[in-house]
Amino acid sequence: MTPSSAMFDSFSFVRRLSYSPDLGRRIYGHVLPSHDQIHQRLLEICLGQCKLFKSRKVFDEMPQRLALALRIGKAVHSKSLILGIDSEGRLGNAIVDLYAKCAQVSYAEKQFDFLEKDVTAWNSMLSMYSSIGKPGKVLRSFVSLFENQIFPNKFTFSIVLSTCARETNVEFGRQIHCSMIKMGLERNSYCGGALVDMYAKCDRISDARRVFEWIVDPNTVCWTCLFSGYVKAGLPEEAVLVFERMRDEGHRPDHLAFVTVINTYIRLGKLKDARLLFGEMSSPDVVAWNVMISGHGKRGCETVAIEYFFNMRKSSVKSTRSTLGSVLSAIGIVANLDLGLVVHAEAIKLGLASNIYVGSSLVSMYSKCEKMEAAAKVFEALEEKNDVFWNAMIRGYAHNGESHKVMELFMDMKSSGYNIDDFTFTSLLSTCAASHDLEMGSQFHSIIIKKKLAKNLFVGNALVDMYAKCGALEDARQIFERMCDRDNVTWNTIIGSYVQDENESEAFDLFKRMNLCGIVSDGACLASTLKACTHVHGLYQGKQVHCLSVKCGLDRDLHTGSSLIDMYSKCGIIKDARKVFSSLPEWSVVSMNALIAGYSQNNLEEAVVLFQEMLTRGVNPSEITFATIVEACHKPESLTLGTQFHGQITKRGFSSEGEYLGISLLGMYMNSRGMTEACALFSELSSPKSIVLWTGMMSGHSQNGFYEEALKFYKEMRHDGVLPDQATFVTVLRVCSVLSSLREGRAIHSLIFHLAHDLDELTSNTLIDMYAKCGDMKGSSQVFDEMRRRSNVVSWNSLINGYAKNGYAEDALKIFDSMRQSHIMPDEITFLGVLTACSHAGKVSDGRKIFEMMIGQYGIEARVDHVACMVDLLGRWGYLQEADDFIEAQNLKPDARLWSSLLGACRIHGDDIRGEISAEKLIELEPQNSSAYVLLSNIYASQGCWEKANALRKVMRDRGVKKVPGYSWIDVEQRTHIFAAGDKSHSEIGKIEMFLEDLYDLMKDDAVVNPDIVEQGSLDCV
């Protein structure tokens, strides 16, 4: 008979009794039973209803059954009173117990007061008070029990100890422990298990262990309570040891034990052990499945989590809101919209789509899949919204960079009367951080202070992150120092910010300080610190961090392990990188990508072997894998291999549309000078193309010397309506510098101003350089003056070198003085520019002082170009002997730049002997440089040594040395015309030559120039 049919039969029996108070009458032809029979039947009915409560699912699934049980209990109680049947004894206890189980406090208490109470009735009342959350009543009733001289049994102690555990009232628990010892129940497995649980939950794990050791024959519950206590105490390794000992002693874990240990394995990162243990469960319920789904999702194994969800469905286990929330979180991370739609359909089918928890998870999933319209529909469909749901929506818009929507939703939330809490502000500050909106972030900071949330840990972390990402690292540091409480996220954020700012020394100091404060490093912190070690090639520091990761048990963590591989690889210790990789418990695509990247730097063959091994082991390569290995195929000789990988990319269905993979392929072709293939690939990409790809094409053409084509790509990009970013502006401005295209440069400057990129320091520096190289020092100076911050030495260097190369030596020296007064530390580039200025202006004395200042005051070691500049300064103004001695005094390796500078000076001042020596040394160093041959030939010609001059020309012919023709260009009607010496390819060359002949005749007739120069010019033209 099912519980349901038993309930209705019991109820019908009670109803039949109500038709007649006369027990001797016949009803429907049946003789009614006697008093004793009725008493016995009512007792059986009551006990039967109480037993049904052991199957909690009956009442969880059908609340109406609970109401029916209560009606039966009331009917039994009333009928016992009407018929005058004694409701004390077992029947009275059963009625109390049924009322208690139905949580009918007033009915239970009234019946309890009339009883001649025994321990069973007291237990019922204690259990009821415990279940409805009245711990004070439990403890007071337990004291009353003793006052009424009723001896508690093991069930009594278990109920009260459970309450002590829940309230962490260890003092009362100890008193109960004493009572148990007096009654000899301490070693009973049932009571002992309750004691172990109480001590464990009160953080007295050593006491729990002592009690456990005294239990004669601990059952599964005792073992479960003990290792659960170790888990709660933060000792998961000890918990696992207890579990293993339990199994060794022949105890089979119950459902709770299985779930607890599986959860512990997952927390320890032992996912394989968790999966094996889960496989031992005969029929895991939804709680066990949820642990596996949630645990794998949180440990970065989202794909496995999703697989468990679908296996659960195959097992016909119904999903709960926790199941759907966990799997939607995993799907959001992998951004698999198709799977997300399947789970959404499941939620609708189960009637959980309107649940706020599931709704929030759906919003989060759709936002991570960049489907904010779908997220908005879920949001609008829910009639009842809470703060969490609003925050999820705000976070979604923040994740997708829709700052205007974030602000709009924030205002709606505020006007609707919802509480703006710490989670709301963290999302808002995250939006400001992503959009680098420092002004808006500062305004939110003001509101946070007014709402007295500044001391909130999560808000503090978000403030540090916002200020750091908005470039206000000093403000971020101030917030950090003011924080009363700091967790791992706080330290990770500030350390990561300094690493991002390339201030590795400060990052290292903070990392040391964190460890001195007793904060245990996590994977994210170690990864950031290892990144800093990688930046400075700090192998020693990296090894120290490696030791710490071993100490913290994180050396086998996927995130930390991958960072260690990267650090050792970039420090050139690929063997140690391989050792770290081999020690990892599982080969993942992340760790393999890190090692492939390491090998790709110097050993492409080994990288390819590792890629093949990756395929053999069944690890699917990602876009990052292909992008990394394709970037390594940057030489012309490896282009064939690169094209094979390109074929693999297409075969595996990876799209080249993605910025990372697309730019890697374009870079491979352009670095290998496969410009045709690069252009073909670029043309195949669908429009609109991303700004990264456009910039990559410009940069690649520029690096290969195709400056005109690079500029054409910029114009084509603008025609397609794509707005440039910082990298684009820097690239195209450098192209304008090379082409000396001032007109294009000014047009680009105008767009930079309109897009507010003029506030960017790097872009401004490039503008200064562009104007300087185009000869417009007024424009260069104006950009410099308009810069809000000039803390970077590059800005000053660009202006100094611009003035120096354009012949404004005095201005260059003034800027140098201003730079020093502004406490900007000059570098080797600064001094190169200043020495150039001195050379052009003939400031020999100043040049000597500045060179000595560079070495003596600033400790900058003189490079070859500094020495060459000094040789040029001394030689240009007639100090040839000093220039010669200066070269010898520097004790540098022979360099062509030194002798080229001296040779040029010898030509100016007619020092043929020293010039001939310099030219010979220059030819020896650079046998293919035509300038040395030409200058030496001129020296021989000036001496009348025509045989030597002819012999030198013959050497040039034999060596295949050709004079590089000079180029000039002019912009006419928005078109750049380029001319080279001897080149007659221009479309209007006839008109140009006629004009030049007329101009030459005019100059000759008017005697404007020296005839000797005219004759020499004619010879050069020929």
Salt bridges, closest charged atoms under 4 A:
GLU44 OE1 - ARG41 NH1 3.52
ASP97 OD2 - LYS101 NZ 2.92
GLU109 OE2 - LYS137 NZ 3.67
GLU186 OE2 - HIS177 NE2 2.81
ASP197 OD2 - LYS201 NZ 3.37
ASP203 OD1 - LYS232 NZ 3.05
ASP207 OD2 - ARG174 NH2 3.00
ASP207 OD1 - ARG210 NH2 2.16
GLU213 OE2 - ARG209 NE 2.94
GLU213 OE2 - ARG245 NH1 3.47
GLU249 OE2 - ARG245 NE 3.24
GLU280 OE1 - ARG247 NH2 2.32
ASP285 OD1 - HIS255 NE2 2.54
GLU346 OE1 - ARG313 NH2 3.07
ASP465 OD1 - LYS469 NZ 3.39
GLU481 OE2 - ARG477 NE 2.82
GLU481 OE1 - ARG486 NH2 3.90
GLU481 OE1 - ARG513 NH2 2.86
GLU504 OE2 - HIS535 ND1 3.10
GLU506 OE2 - ARG477 NH1 2.95
ASP566 OD1 - LYS570 NZ 3.35
GLU586 OE2 - ARG275 NH2 3.71
GLU613 OE1 - ARG578 NH2 3.70
GLU613 OE2 - ARG617 NE 3.79
GLU744 OE2 - LYS715 NZ 2.98
GLU744 OE2 - ARG743 NH1 3.37
ASP769 OD2 - LYS773 NZ 3.20
ASP776 OD2 - ARG746 NH2 2.93
GLU810 OE2 - LYS843 NZ 2.72
GLU828 OE2 - ARG863 NH1 3.82
ASP865 OD2 - ARG863 NH2 2.65
ASP865 OD1 - HIS866 ND1 3.75
ASP872 OD2 - ARG876 NH2 3.17
GLU882 OE1 - ARG848 NH2 2.81
ASP884 OD2 - ARG914 NE 3.22
ASP895 OD1 - ARG897 NE 3.05
ASP911 OD2 - ARG914 NH1 2.52
ASP958 OD2 - LYS954 NZ 3.08
GLU988 OE1 - LYS991 NZ 3.99
GLU993 OE2 - LYS984 NZ 3.42
